[in-house]
Amino acid sequence: MIIPSFILFILGFGFVDIMIVPLTIRILYGFANSITAQPFITLENMVAFVIGTGFLGGLAFQIPILMYISTKMKIVKSGFWLRYWHWAAAGFLIITAIITPDGTGVTMLLLAIPLILLYFISALTCRKSYD
């Protein structure tokens, strides 16, 4: 599980740093310009933001590993994941709304959609493997 976990972490980190961070910065700077505020960000703050959000994205992409392990250990039945998918989707939307810094919902959706897709792929994999 180490190699798939590492690959998923790198994919999550990369996805957030390539897609989410630039869009978020553009949106936040757009807000600052629209209210004629001077945007001010230090290199230390930028690095902390990029690494922090990338790390959260990498952790979020570990969900398939948790699903697989909990199904393999028979903690959760394989049919559970597809039966309660709507709760997972709502949870992803809430979590991504909390961890994304802009209020537009764009970055929230850009992060929630891949998580929901990963969830479905993992649920189908668990179902095929353990039914």
Backbone atoms as SQL, in Angstrom:
CREATE TABLE atoms (id INTEGER PRIMARY KEY, chain TEXT, resi INTEGER, resn TEXT, atom TEXT, x REAL, y REAL, z REAL);
INSERT INTO atoms VALUES
  (1, 'A', 1, 'MET', 'N', 0.816, -1.206, 0.000),
  (2, 'A', 1, 'MET', 'CA', 0.000, 0.000, 0.000),
  (3, 'A', 1, 'MET', 'C', 0.858, 1.268, 0.000),
  (4, 'A', 2, 'ILE', 'N', 2.149, 1.119, 0.218),
  (5, 'A', 2, 'ILE', 'CA', 3.013, 2.298, 0.292),
  (6, 'A', 2, 'ILE', 'C', 3.113, 2.995, -1.062),
  (7, 'A', 3, 'ILE', 'N', 3.315, 2.223, -2.123),
  (8, 'A', 3, 'ILE', 'CA', 3.478, 2.833, -3.452),
  (9, 'A', 3, 'ILE', 'C', 2.192, 3.501, -3.925),
  (10, 'A', 4, 'PRO', 'N', 1.011, 2.831, -3.856),
  (11, 'A', 4, 'PRO', 'CA', -0.214, 3.534, -4.258),
  (12, 'A', 4, 'PRO', 'C', -0.499, 4.763, -3.389),
  (13, 'A', 5, 'SER', 'N', -0.191, 4.657, -2.097),
  (14, 'A', 5, 'SER', 'CA', -0.409, 5.792, -1.201),
  (15, 'A', 5, 'SER', 'C', 0.488, 6.970, -1.588),
  (16, 'A', 6, 'PHE', 'N', 1.740, 6.672, -1.879),
  (17, 'A', 6, 'PHE', 'CA', 2.678, 7.712, -2.292),
  (18, 'A', 6, 'PHE', 'C', 2.238, 8.354, -3.603),
  (19, 'A', 7, 'ILE', 'N', 1.827, 7.518, -4.566),
  (20, 'A', 7, 'ILE', 'CA', 1.385, 8.033, -5.869),
  (21, 'A', 7, 'ILE', 'C', 0.152, 8.922, -5.700),
  (22, 'A', 8, 'LEU', 'N', -0.813, 8.477, -4.899),
  (23, 'A', 8, 'LEU', 'CA', -2.018, 9.288, -4.674),
  (24, 'A', 8, 'LEU', 'C', -1.675, 10.598, -3.964),
  (25, 'A', 9, 'PHE', 'N', -0.744, 10.551, -3.015),
  (26, 'A', 9, 'PHE', 'CA', -0.346, 11.779, -2.324),
  (27, 'A', 9, 'PHE', 'C', 0.276, 12.769, -3.298),
  (28, 'A', 10, 'ILE', 'N', 1.182, 12.280, -4.146),
  (29, 'A', 10, 'ILE', 'CA', 1.830, 13.148, -5.130),
  (30, 'A', 10, 'ILE', 'C', 0.794, 13.711, -6.114),
  (31, 'A', 11, 'LEU', 'N', -0.142, 12.865, -6.555),
  (32, 'A', 11, 'LEU', 'CA', -1.195, 13.341, -7.461),
  (33, 'A', 11, 'LEU', 'C', -2.040, 14.427, -6.790),
  (34, 'A', 12, 'GLY', 'N', -2.410, 14.215, -5.542),
  (35, 'A', 12, 'GLY', 'CA', -3.204, 15.213, -4.821),
  (36, 'A', 12, 'GLY', 'C', -2.440, 16.500, -4.614),
  (37, 'A', 13, 'PHE', 'N', -1.182, 16.388, -4.201),
  (38, 'A', 13, 'PHE', 'CA', -0.340, 17.562, -3.998),
  (39, 'A', 13, 'PHE', 'C', -0.185, 18.327, -5.304),
  (40, 'A', 14, 'GLY', 'N', 0.130, 17.595, -6.374),
  (41, 'A', 14, 'GLY', 'CA', 0.313, 18.227, -7.685),
  (42, 'A', 14, 'GLY', 'C', -0.956, 18.854, -8.214),
  (43, 'A', 15, 'PHE', 'N', -2.076, 18.156, -8.062),
  (44, 'A', 15, 'PHE', 'CA', -3.346, 18.700, -8.541),
  (45, 'A', 15, 'PHE', 'C', -3.660, 20.024, -7.856),
  (46, 'A', 16, 'VAL', 'N', -3.496, 20.057, -6.551),
  (47, 'A', 16, 'VAL', 'CA', -3.798, 21.287, -5.811),
  (48, 'A', 16, 'VAL', 'C', -2.837, 22.393, -6.210),
  (49, 'A', 17, 'ASP', 'N', -1.552, 22.073, -6.313),
  (50, 'A', 17, 'ASP', 'CA', -0.587, 23.127, -6.622),
  (51, 'A', 17, 'ASP', 'C', -0.622, 23.586, -8.070),
  (52, 'A', 18, 'ILE', 'N', -1.107, 22.740, -8.978),
  (53, 'A', 18, 'ILE', 'CA', -1.184, 23.145, -10.389),
  (54, 'A', 18, 'ILE', 'C', -2.531, 23.791, -10.710),
  (55, 'A', 19, 'MET', 'N', -3.612, 23.274, -10.148),
  (56, 'A', 19, 'MET', 'CA', -4.955, 23.757, -10.490),
  (57, 'A', 19, 'MET', 'C', -5.530, 24.729, -9.461),
  (58, 'A', 20, 'ILE', 'N', -5.491, 24.371, -8.199),
  (59, 'A', 20, 'ILE', 'CA', -6.201, 25.123, -7.169),
  (60, 'A', 20, 'ILE', 'C', -5.465, 26.391, -6.758),
  (61, 'A', 21, 'VAL', 'N', -4.175, 26.279, -6.458),
  (62, 'A', 21, 'VAL', 'CA', -3.425, 27.432, -5.946),
  (63, 'A', 21, 'VAL', 'C', -3.412, 28.598, -6.942),
  (64, 'A', 22, 'PRO', 'N', -3.058, 28.396, -8.227),
  (65, 'A', 22, 'PRO', 'CA', -3.061, 29.544, -9.143),
  (66, 'A', 22, 'PRO', 'C', -4.444, 30.185, -9.293),
  (67, 'A', 23, 'LEU', 'N', -5.476, 29.357, -9.358),
  (68, 'A', 23, 'LEU', 'CA', -6.831, 29.895, -9.484),
  (69, 'A', 23, 'LEU', 'C', -7.226, 30.676, -8.237),
  (70, 'A', 24, 'THR', 'N', -6.898, 30.146, -7.086),
  (71, 'A', 24, 'THR', 'CA', -7.224, 30.824, -5.836),
  (72, 'A', 24, 'THR', 'C', -6.521, 32.168, -5.750),
  (73, 'A', 25, 'ILE', 'N', -5.262, 32.196, -6.107),
  (74, 'A', 25, 'ILE', 'CA', -4.511, 33.456, -6.051),
  (75, 'A', 25, 'ILE', 'C', -5.102, 34.471, -7.024),
  (76, 'A', 26, 'ARG', 'N', -5.455, 34.011, -8.235),
  (77, 'A', 26, 'ARG', 'CA', -6.086, 34.924, -9.199),
  (78, 'A', 26, 'ARG', 'C', -7.393, 35.492, -8.662),
  (79, 'A', 27, 'ILE', 'N', -8.204, 34.631, -8.059),
  (80, 'A', 27, 'ILE', 'CA', -9.496, 35.081, -7.527),
  (81, 'A', 27, 'ILE', 'C', -9.293, 36.051, -6.373),
  (82, 'A', 28, 'LEU', 'N', -8.401, 35.718, -5.450),
  (83, 'A', 28, 'LEU', 'CA', -8.186, 36.596, -4.301),
  (84, 'A', 28, 'LEU', 'C', -7.577, 37.937, -4.709),
  (85, 'A', 29, 'TYR', 'N', -6.647, 37.912, -5.658),
  (86, 'A', 29, 'TYR', 'CA', -6.097, 39.173, -6.149),
  (87, 'A', 29, 'TYR', 'C', -7.153, 39.977, -6.907),
  (88, 'A', 30, 'GLY', 'N', -8.052, 39.286, -7.590),
  (89, 'A', 30, 'GLY', 'CA', -9.150, 39.981, -8.283),
  (90, 'A', 30, 'GLY', 'C', -10.058, 40.697, -7.292),
  (91, 'A', 31, 'PHE', 'N', -10.347, 40.030, -6.170),
  (92, 'A', 31, 'PHE', 'CA', -11.143, 40.684, -5.126),
  (93, 'A', 31, 'PHE', 'C', -10.422, 41.894, -4.571),
  (94, 'A', 32, 'ALA', 'N', -9.125, 41.747, -4.331),
  (95, 'A', 32, 'ALA', 'CA', -8.351, 42.859, -3.775),
  (96, 'A', 32, 'ALA', 'C', -8.352, 44.046, -4.736),
  (97, 'A', 33, 'ASN', 'N', -8.194, 43.774, -6.015),
  (98, 'A', 33, 'ASN', 'CA', -8.193, 44.856, -7.005),
  (99, 'A', 33, 'ASN', 'C', -9.565, 45.512, -7.139),
  (100, 'A', 34, 'SER', 'N', -10.629, 44.717, -7.020),
  (101, 'A', 34, 'SER', 'CA', -11.965, 45.273, -7.191),
  (102, 'A', 34, 'SER', 'C', -12.354, 46.206, -6.054),
  (103, 'A', 35, 'ILE', 'N', -11.778, 46.014, -4.891),
  (104, 'A', 35, 'ILE', 'CA', -12.085, 46.926, -3.771),
  (105, 'A', 35, 'ILE', 'C', -10.952, 47.914, -3.543),
  (106, 'A', 36, 'THR', 'N', -10.061, 48.007, -4.507),
  (107, 'A', 36, 'THR', 'CA', -8.894, 48.891, -4.497),
  (108, 'A', 36, 'THR', 'C', -8.025, 48.711, -3.264),
  (109, 'A', 37, 'ALA', 'N', -7.888, 47.484, -2.813),
  (110, 'A', 37, 'ALA', 'CA', -6.977, 47.176, -1.719),
  (111, 'A', 37, 'ALA', 'C', -5.630, 46.781, -2.308),
  (112, 'A', 38, 'GLN', 'N', -4.587, 47.057, -1.597),
  (113, 'A', 38, 'GLN', 'CA', -3.257, 46.659, -2.035),
  (114, 'A', 38, 'GLN', 'C', -2.978, 45.241, -1.583),
  (115, 'A', 39, 'PRO', 'N', -2.880, 44.283, -2.508),
  (116, 'A', 39, 'PRO', 'CA', -2.549, 42.924, -2.095),
  (117, 'A', 39, 'PRO', 'C', -1.114, 42.877, -1.566),
  (118, 'A', 40, 'PHE', 'N', -0.940, 42.230, -0.452),
  (119, 'A', 40, 'PHE', 'CA', 0.381, 42.119, 0.154),
  (120, 'A', 40, 'PHE', 'C', 0.589, 40.685, 0.602),
  (121, 'A', 41, 'ILE', 'N', 1.592, 40.061, 0.047),
  (122, 'A', 41, 'ILE', 'CA', 1.905, 38.694, 0.447),
  (123, 'A', 41, 'ILE', 'C', 3.420, 38.550, 0.472),
  (124, 'A', 42, 'THR', 'N', 3.911, 37.926, 1.517),
  (125, 'A', 42, 'THR', 'CA', 5.351, 37.710, 1.635),
  (126, 'A', 42, 'THR', 'C', 5.702, 36.350, 1.050),
  (127, 'A', 43, 'LEU', 'N', 6.968, 36.169, 0.775),
  (128, 'A', 43, 'LEU', 'CA', 7.436, 34.888, 0.258),
  (129, 'A', 43, 'LEU', 'C', 7.154, 33.776, 1.265),
  (130, 'A', 44, 'GLU', 'N', 7.335, 34.070, 2.543),
  (131, 'A', 44, 'GLU', 'CA', 7.076, 33.076, 3.591),
  (132, 'A', 44, 'GLU', 'C', 5.606, 32.659, 3.601),
  (133, 'A', 45, 'ASN', 'N', 4.708, 33.626, 3.477),
  (134, 'A', 45, 'ASN', 'CA', 3.272, 33.316, 3.440),
  (135, 'A', 45, 'ASN', 'C', 2.897, 32.522, 2.193),
  (136, 'A', 46, 'MET', 'N', 3.486, 32.863, 1.065),
  (137, 'A', 46, 'MET', 'CA', 3.187, 32.161, -0.184),
  (138, 'A', 46, 'MET', 'C', 3.657, 30.712, -0.117),
  (139, 'A', 47, 'VAL', 'N', 4.867, 30.501, 0.377),
  (140, 'A', 47, 'VAL', 'CA', 5.401, 29.140, 0.486),
  (141, 'A', 47, 'VAL', 'C', 4.547, 28.321, 1.450),
  (142, 'A', 48, 'ALA', 'N', 4.177, 28.915, 2.583),
  (143, 'A', 48, 'ALA', 'CA', 3.337, 28.217, 3.563),
  (144, 'A', 48, 'ALA', 'C', 1.975, 27.872, 2.954),
  (145, 'A', 49, 'PHE', 'N', 1.412, 28.780, 2.176),
  (146, 'A', 49, 'PHE', 'CA', 0.122, 28.541, 1.536),
  (147, 'A', 49, 'PHE', 'C', 0.213, 27.407, 0.516),
  (148, 'A', 50, 'VAL', 'N', 1.230, 27.448, -0.328),
  (149, 'A', 50, 'VAL', 'CA', 1.385, 26.433, -1.374),
  (150, 'A', 50, 'VAL', 'C', 1.642, 25.062, -0.760),
  (151, 'A', 51, 'ILE', 'N', 2.545, 24.990, 0.196),
  (152, 'A', 51, 'ILE', 'CA', 2.862, 23.701, 0.821),
  (153, 'A', 51, 'ILE', 'C', 1.684, 23.204, 1.656),
  (154, 'A', 52, 'GLY', 'N', 1.047, 24.100, 2.391),
  (155, 'A', 52, 'GLY', 'CA', -0.085, 23.701, 3.231),
  (156, 'A', 52, 'GLY', 'C', -1.260, 23.178, 2.432),
  (157, 'A', 53, 'THR', 'N', -1.630, 23.887, 1.385),
  (158, 'A', 53, 'THR', 'CA', -2.755, 23.422, 0.575),
  (159, 'A', 53, 'THR', 'C', -2.388, 22.164, -0.207),
  (160, 'A', 54, 'GLY', 'N', -1.146, 22.088, -0.666),
  (161, 'A', 54, 'GLY', 'CA', -0.703, 20.877, -1.357),
  (162, 'A', 54, 'GLY', 'C', -0.736, 19.672, -0.435),
  (163, 'A', 55, 'PHE', 'N', -0.307, 19.853, 0.810),
  (164, 'A', 55, 'PHE', 'CA', -0.323, 18.771, 1.782),
  (165, 'A', 55, 'PHE', 'C', -1.749, 18.315, 2.065),
  (166, 'A', 56, 'LEU', 'N', -2.669, 19.271, 2.230),
  (167, 'A', 56, 'LEU', 'CA', -4.077, 18.908, 2.447),
  (168, 'A', 56, 'LEU', 'C', -4.647, 18.155, 1.243),
  (169, 'A', 57, 'GLY', 'N', -4.288, 18.588, 0.042),
  (170, 'A', 57, 'GLY', 'CA', -4.730, 17.887, -1.160),
  (171, 'A', 57, 'GLY', 'C', -4.182, 16.474, -1.225),
  (172, 'A', 58, 'GLY', 'N', -2.909, 16.319, -0.854),
  (173, 'A', 58, 'GLY', 'CA', -2.306, 14.994, -0.831),
  (174, 'A', 58, 'GLY', 'C', -2.980, 14.079, 0.179),
  (175, 'A', 59, 'LEU', 'N', -3.318, 14.626, 1.339),
  (176, 'A', 59, 'LEU', 'CA', -4.035, 13.836, 2.341),
  (177, 'A', 59, 'LEU', 'C', -5.434, 13.467, 1.865),
  (178, 'A', 60, 'ALA', 'N', -6.099, 14.410, 1.220),
  (179, 'A', 60, 'ALA', 'CA', -7.452, 14.140, 0.733),
  (180, 'A', 60, 'ALA', 'C', -7.454, 13.025, -0.311),
  (181, 'A', 61, 'PHE', 'N', -6.399, 12.937, -1.092),
  (182, 'A', 61, 'PHE', 'CA', -6.315, 11.903, -2.120),
  (183, 'A', 61, 'PHE', 'C', -5.975, 10.533, -1.532),
  (184, 'A', 62, 'GLN', 'N', -5.836, 10.428, -0.218),
  (185, 'A', 62, 'GLN', 'CA', -5.595, 9.143, 0.447),
  (186, 'A', 62, 'GLN', 'C', -6.894, 8.400, 0.730),
  (187, 'A', 63, 'ILE', 'N', -8.024, 9.014, 0.442),
  (188, 'A', 63, 'ILE', 'CA', -9.323, 8.401, 0.730),
  (189, 'A', 63, 'ILE', 'C', -9.473, 7.018, 0.093),
  (190, 'A', 64, 'PRO', 'N', -9.052, 6.802, -1.154),
  (191, 'A', 64, 'PRO', 'CA', -9.177, 5.444, -1.718),
  (192, 'A', 64, 'PRO', 'C', -8.411, 4.386, -0.914),
  (193, 'A', 65, 'ILE', 'N', -7.282, 4.764, -0.368),
  (194, 'A', 65, 'ILE', 'CA', -6.494, 3.822, 0.435),
  (195, 'A', 65, 'ILE', 'C', -7.275, 3.446, 1.695),
  (196, 'A', 66, 'LEU', 'N', -7.849, 4.444, 2.352),
  (197, 'A', 66, 'LEU', 'CA', -8.642, 4.177, 3.558),
  (198, 'A', 66, 'LEU', 'C', -9.857, 3.307, 3.250),
  (199, 'A', 67, 'MET', 'N', -10.497, 3.574, 2.127),
  (200, 'A', 67, 'MET', 'CA', -11.649, 2.773, 1.732),
  (201, 'A', 67, 'MET', 'C', -11.239, 1.326, 1.470),
  (202, 'A', 68, 'TYR', 'N', -10.152, 1.147, 0.753),
  (203, 'A', 68, 'TYR', 'CA', -9.685, -0.191, 0.410),
  (204, 'A', 68, 'TYR', 'C', -9.307, -0.981, 1.663),
  (205, 'A', 69, 'ILE', 'N', -8.546, -0.349, 2.551),
  (206, 'A', 69, 'ILE', 'CA', -8.105, -1.038, 3.773),
  (207, 'A', 69, 'ILE', 'C', -9.291, -1.391, 4.660),
  (208, 'A', 70, 'SER', 'N', -10.213, -0.448, 4.831),
  (209, 'A', 70, 'SER', 'CA', -11.360, -0.738, 5.700),
  (210, 'A', 70, 'SER', 'C', -12.258, -1.835, 5.106),
  (211, 'A', 71, 'THR', 'N', -12.332, -1.920, 3.791),
  (212, 'A', 71, 'THR', 'CA', -13.110, -2.995, 3.162),
  (213, 'A', 71, 'THR', 'C', -12.362, -4.325, 3.259),
  (214, 'A', 72, 'LYS', 'N', -11.069, -4.292, 3.021),
  (215, 'A', 72, 'LYS', 'CA', -10.272, -5.526, 3.083),
  (216, 'A', 72, 'LYS', 'C', -10.261, -6.100, 4.498),
  (217, 'A', 73, 'MET', 'N', -10.240, -5.234, 5.513),
  (218, 'A', 73, 'MET', 'CA', -10.234, -5.691, 6.903),
  (219, 'A', 73, 'MET', 'C', -11.639, -6.034, 7.402),
  (220, 'A', 74, 'LYS', 'N', -12.618, -5.896, 6.504),
  (221, 'A', 74, 'LYS', 'CA', -14.020, -6.197, 6.796),
  (222, 'A', 74, 'LYS', 'C', -14.603, -5.309, 7.906),
  (223, 'A', 75, 'ILE', 'N', -14.076, -4.109, 8.004),
  (224, 'A', 75, 'ILE', 'CA', -14.648, -3.110, 8.908),
  (225, 'A', 75, 'ILE', 'C', -15.912, -2.546, 8.278),
  (226, 'A', 76, 'VAL', 'N', -15.855, -2.359, 6.952),
  (227, 'A', 76, 'VAL', 'CA', -16.981, -1.834, 6.177),
  (228, 'A', 76, 'VAL', 'C', -17.254, -2.810, 5.039),
  (229, 'A', 77, 'LYS', 'N', -18.512, -3.119, 4.821),
  (230, 'A', 77, 'LYS', 'CA', -18.862, -3.992, 3.690),
  (231, 'A', 77, 'LYS', 'C', -18.707, -3.218, 2.388),
  (232, 'A', 78, 'SER', 'N', -18.391, -3.930, 1.340),
  (233, 'A', 78, 'SER', 'CA', -18.116, -3.274, 0.060),
  (234, 'A', 78, 'SER', 'C', -19.325, -2.514, -0.492),
  (235, 'A', 79, 'GLY', 'N', -20.530, -2.981, -0.239),
  (236, 'A', 79, 'GLY', 'CA', -21.722, -2.297, -0.733),
  (237, 'A', 79, 'GLY', 'C', -22.025, -0.987, -0.025),
  (238, 'A', 80, 'PHE', 'N', -21.438, -0.791, 1.139),
  (239, 'A', 80, 'PHE', 'CA', -21.657, 0.426, 1.924),
  (240, 'A', 80, 'PHE', 'C', -21.269, 1.675, 1.144),
  (241, 'A', 81, 'TRP', 'N', -20.144, 1.608, 0.451),
  (242, 'A', 81, 'TRP', 'CA', -19.608, 2.792, -0.220),
  (243, 'A', 81, 'TRP', 'C', -20.565, 3.335, -1.283),
  (244, 'A', 82, 'LEU', 'N', -21.154, 2.450, -2.073),
  (245, 'A', 82, 'LEU', 'CA', -22.083, 2.921, -3.107),
  (246, 'A', 82, 'LEU', 'C', -23.460, 3.245, -2.542),
  (247, 'A', 83, 'ARG', 'N', -23.830, 2.585, -1.461),
  (248, 'A', 83, 'ARG', 'CA', -25.140, 2.848, -0.854),
  (249, 'A', 83, 'ARG', 'C', -25.189, 4.259, -0.254),
  (250, 'A', 84, 'TYR', 'N', -24.088, 4.721, 0.307),
  (251, 'A', 84, 'TYR', 'CA', -24.073, 6.020, 0.984),
  (252, 'A', 84, 'TYR', 'C', -23.195, 7.046, 0.272),
  (253, 'A', 85, 'TRP', 'N', -23.137, 6.955, -1.047),
  (254, 'A', 85, 'TRP', 'CA', -22.301, 7.871, -1.813),
  (255, 'A', 85, 'TRP', 'C', -22.717, 9.322, -1.641),
  (256, 'A', 86, 'HIS', 'N', -24.031, 9.576, -1.506),
  (257, 'A', 86, 'HIS', 'CA', -24.506, 10.961, -1.401),
  (258, 'A', 86, 'HIS', 'C', -24.016, 11.633, -0.120),
  (259, 'A', 87, 'TRP', 'N', -23.857, 10.864, 0.954),
  (260, 'A', 87, 'TRP', 'CA', -23.303, 11.426, 2.188),
  (261, 'A', 87, 'TRP', 'C', -21.827, 11.771, 2.001),
  (262, 'A', 88, 'ALA', 'N', -21.122, 10.936, 1.298),
  (263, 'A', 88, 'ALA', 'CA', -19.708, 11.201, 1.029),
  (264, 'A', 88, 'ALA', 'C', -19.561, 12.448, 0.163),
  (265, 'A', 89, 'ALA', 'N', -20.394, 12.571, -0.867),
  (266, 'A', 89, 'ALA', 'CA', -20.326, 13.746, -1.744),
  (267, 'A', 89, 'ALA', 'C', -20.618, 15.023, -0.952),
  (268, 'A', 90, 'ALA', 'N', -21.623, 14.981, -0.094),
  (269, 'A', 90, 'ALA', 'CA', -21.934, 16.149, 0.740),
  (270, 'A', 90, 'ALA', 'C', -20.767, 16.459, 1.671),
  (271, 'A', 91, 'GLY', 'N', -20.172, 15.419, 2.236),
  (272, 'A', 91, 'GLY', 'CA', -19.012, 15.618, 3.110),
  (273, 'A', 91, 'GLY', 'C', -17.847, 16.238, 2.369),
  (274, 'A', 92, 'PHE', 'N', -17.587, 15.775, 1.144),
  (275, 'A', 92, 'PHE', 'CA', -16.504, 16.363, 0.349),
  (276, 'A', 92, 'PHE', 'C', -16.765, 17.836, 0.057),
  (277, 'A', 93, 'LEU', 'N', -18.003, 18.164, -0.263),
  (278, 'A', 93, 'LEU', 'CA', -18.341, 19.568, -0.533),
  (279, 'A', 93, 'LEU', 'C', -18.147, 20.429, 0.713),
  (280, 'A', 94, 'ILE', 'N', -18.538, 19.918, 1.859),
  (281, 'A', 94, 'ILE', 'CA', -18.377, 20.683, 3.101),
  (282, 'A', 94, 'ILE', 'C', -16.903, 20.848, 3.450),
  (283, 'A', 95, 'ILE', 'N', -16.149, 19.760, 3.361),
  (284, 'A', 95, 'ILE', 'CA', -14.722, 19.824, 3.711),
  (285, 'A', 95, 'ILE', 'C', -13.969, 20.749, 2.764),
  (286, 'A', 96, 'THR', 'N', -14.241, 20.639, 1.462),
  (287, 'A', 96, 'THR', 'CA', -13.535, 21.508, 0.521),
  (288, 'A', 96, 'THR', 'C', -13.968, 22.962, 0.665),
  (289, 'A', 97, 'ALA', 'N', -15.199, 23.195, 1.086),
  (290, 'A', 97, 'ALA', 'CA', -15.626, 24.575, 1.347),
  (291, 'A', 97, 'ALA', 'C', -14.861, 25.160, 2.527),
  (292, 'A', 98, 'ILE', 'N', -14.548, 24.324, 3.495),
  (293, 'A', 98, 'ILE', 'CA', -13.820, 24.790, 4.674),
  (294, 'A', 98, 'ILE', 'C', -12.346, 25.045, 4.361),
  (295, 'A', 99, 'ILE', 'N', -11.721, 24.164, 3.581),
  (296, 'A', 99, 'ILE', 'CA', -10.268, 24.286, 3.395),
  (297, 'A', 99, 'ILE', 'C', -9.861, 25.195, 2.243),
  (298, 'A', 100, 'THR', 'N', -10.786, 25.591, 1.383),
  (299, 'A', 100, 'THR', 'CA', -10.412, 26.502, 0.297),
  (300, 'A', 100, 'THR', 'C', -10.647, 27.935, 0.758),
  (301, 'A', 101, 'PRO', 'N', -9.695, 28.821, 0.458),
  (302, 'A', 101, 'PRO', 'CA', -9.744, 30.160, 1.038),
  (303, 'A', 101, 'PRO', 'C', -10.669, 31.170, 0.362),
  (304, 'A', 102, 'ASP', 'N', -11.074, 30.920, -0.865),
  (305, 'A', 102, 'ASP', 'CA', -11.921, 31.930, -1.516),
  (306, 'A', 102, 'ASP', 'C', -13.394, 31.597, -1.312),
  (307, 'A', 103, 'GLY', 'N', -14.224, 32.594, -1.427),
  (308, 'A', 103, 'GLY', 'CA', -15.648, 32.421, -1.185),
  (309, 'A', 103, 'GLY', 'C', -16.480, 32.194, -2.430),
  (310, 'A', 104, 'THR', 'N', -15.843, 31.978, -3.570),
  (311, 'A', 104, 'THR', 'CA', -16.601, 31.852, -4.808),
  (312, 'A', 104, 'THR', 'C', -17.181, 30.467, -5.028),
  (313, 'A', 105, 'GLY', 'N', -16.582, 29.467, -4.451),
  (314, 'A', 105, 'GLY', 'CA', -17.033, 28.101, -4.676),
  (315, 'A', 105, 'GLY', 'C', -16.361, 27.420, -5.847),
  (316, 'A', 106, 'VAL', 'N', -15.611, 28.166, -6.641),
  (317, 'A', 106, 'VAL', 'CA', -14.946, 27.587, -7.805),
  (318, 'A', 106, 'VAL', 'C', -13.867, 26.611, -7.360),
  (319, 'A', 107, 'THR', 'N', -12.998, 27.047, -6.460),
  (320, 'A', 107, 'THR', 'CA', -11.925, 26.158, -6.010),
  (321, 'A', 107, 'THR', 'C', -12.495, 25.000, -5.191),
  (322, 'A', 108, 'MET', 'N', -13.581, 25.249, -4.495),
  (323, 'A', 108, 'MET', 'CA', -14.237, 24.181, -3.746),
  (324, 'A', 108, 'MET', 'C', -14.672, 23.069, -4.700),
  (325, 'A', 109, 'LEU', 'N', -15.328, 23.447, -5.789),
  (326, 'A', 109, 'LEU', 'CA', -15.777, 22.452, -6.768),
  (327, 'A', 109, 'LEU', 'C', -14.618, 21.788, -7.493),
  (328, 'A', 110, 'LEU', 'N', -13.566, 22.566, -7.790),
  (329, 'A', 110, 'LEU', 'CA', -12.405, 21.982, -8.468),
  (330, 'A', 110, 'LEU', 'C', -11.720, 20.929, -7.616),
  (331, 'A', 111, 'LEU', 'N', -11.813, 21.052, -6.305),
  (332, 'A', 111, 'LEU', 'CA', -11.233, 20.044, -5.428),
  (333, 'A', 111, 'LEU', 'C', -12.222, 18.939, -5.106),
  (334, 'A', 112, 'ALA', 'N', -13.507, 19.265, -4.974),
  (335, 'A', 112, 'ALA', 'CA', -14.509, 18.263, -4.599),
  (336, 'A', 112, 'ALA', 'C', -14.783, 17.275, -5.731),
  (337, 'A', 113, 'ILE', 'N', -14.809, 17.729, -6.957),
  (338, 'A', 113, 'ILE', 'CA', -15.134, 16.841, -8.081),
  (339, 'A', 113, 'ILE', 'C', -14.131, 15.686, -8.223),
  (340, 'A', 114, 'PRO', 'N', -12.808, 15.947, -8.191),
  (341, 'A', 114, 'PRO', 'CA', -11.885, 14.805, -8.258),
  (342, 'A', 114, 'PRO', 'C', -12.013, 13.871, -7.048),
  (343, 'A', 115, 'LEU', 'N', -12.303, 14.428, -5.877),
  (344, 'A', 115, 'LEU', 'CA', -12.475, 13.574, -4.696),
  (345, 'A', 115, 'LEU', 'C', -13.692, 12.672, -4.844),
  (346, 'A', 116, 'ILE', 'N', -14.761, 13.210, -5.382),
  (347, 'A', 116, 'ILE', 'CA', -15.970, 12.406, -5.594),
  (348, 'A', 116, 'ILE', 'C', -15.698, 11.325, -6.648),
  (349, 'A', 117, 'LEU', 'N', -14.977, 11.680, -7.702),
  (350, 'A', 117, 'LEU', 'CA', -14.610, 10.677, -8.716),
  (351, 'A', 117, 'LEU', 'C', -13.722, 9.584, -8.124),
  (352, 'A', 118, 'LEU', 'N', -12.748, 9.979, -7.316),
  (353, 'A', 118, 'LEU', 'CA', -11.901, 8.995, -6.648),
  (354, 'A', 118, 'LEU', 'C', -12.727, 8.088, -5.746),
  (355, 'A', 119, 'TYR', 'N', -13.705, 8.675, -5.083),
  (356, 'A', 119, 'TYR', 'CA', -14.576, 7.905, -4.199),
  (357, 'A', 119, 'TYR', 'C', -15.326, 6.831, -4.997),
  (358, 'A', 120, 'PHE', 'N', -15.909, 7.226, -6.132),
  (359, 'A', 120, 'PHE', 'CA', -16.659, 6.257, -6.953),
  (360, 'A', 120, 'PHE', 'C', -15.750, 5.170, -7.523),
  (361, 'A', 121, 'ILE', 'N', -14.587, 5.552, -7.990),
  (362, 'A', 121, 'ILE', 'CA', -13.646, 4.555, -8.512),
  (363, 'A', 121, 'ILE', 'C', -13.256, 3.577, -7.408),
  (364, 'A', 122, 'SER', 'N', -12.993, 4.104, -6.228),
  (365, 'A', 122, 'SER', 'CA', -12.626, 3.247, -5.097),
  (366, 'A', 122, 'SER', 'C', -13.784, 2.368, -4.668),
  (367, 'A', 123, 'ALA', 'N', -14.989, 2.916, -4.658),
  (368, 'A', 123, 'ALA', 'CA', -16.160, 2.126, -4.266),
  (369, 'A', 123, 'ALA', 'C', -16.390, 0.979, -5.243),
  (370, 'A', 124, 'LEU', 'N', -16.244, 1.253, -6.527),
  (371, 'A', 124, 'LEU', 'CA', -16.415, 0.197, -7.529),
  (372, 'A', 124, 'LEU', 'C', -15.290, -0.843, -7.429),
  (373, 'A', 125, 'THR', 'N', -14.081, -0.387, -7.148),
  (374, 'A', 125, 'THR', 'CA', -12.961, -1.322, -6.973),
  (375, 'A', 125, 'THR', 'C', -13.181, -2.210, -5.762),
  (376, 'A', 126, 'CYS', 'N', -13.636, -1.628, -4.659),
  (377, 'A', 126, 'CYS', 'CA', -13.919, -2.425, -3.456),
  (378, 'A', 126, 'CYS', 'C', -15.039, -3.417, -3.716),
  (379, 'A', 127, 'ARG', 'N', -16.030, -2.995, -4.458),
  (380, 'A', 127, 'ARG', 'CA', -17.165, -3.879, -4.728),
  (381, 'A', 127, 'ARG', 'C', -16.741, -5.058, -5.595),
  (382, 'A', 128, 'LYS', 'N', -15.951, -4.790, -6.637),
  (383, 'A', 128, 'LYS', 'CA', -15.493, -5.877, -7.514),
  (384, 'A', 128, 'LYS', 'C', -14.528, -6.808, -6.793),
  (385, 'A', 129, 'SER', 'N', -13.718, -6.258, -5.908),
  (386, 'A', 129, 'SER', 'CA', -12.702, -7.059, -5.231),
  (387, 'A', 129, 'SER', 'C', -13.241, -7.902, -4.091),
  (388, 'A', 130, 'TYR', 'N', -14.281, -7.406, -3.425),
  (389, 'A', 130, 'TYR', 'CA', -14.713, -8.055, -2.181),
  (390, 'A', 130, 'TYR', 'C', -16.165, -8.484, -2.154),
  (391, 'A', 131, 'ASP', 'N', -16.814, -8.537, -3.288),
  (392, 'A', 131, 'ASP', 'CA', -18.193, -9.055, -3.321),
  (393, 'A', 131, 'ASP', 'C', -18.224, -10.512, -3.651);
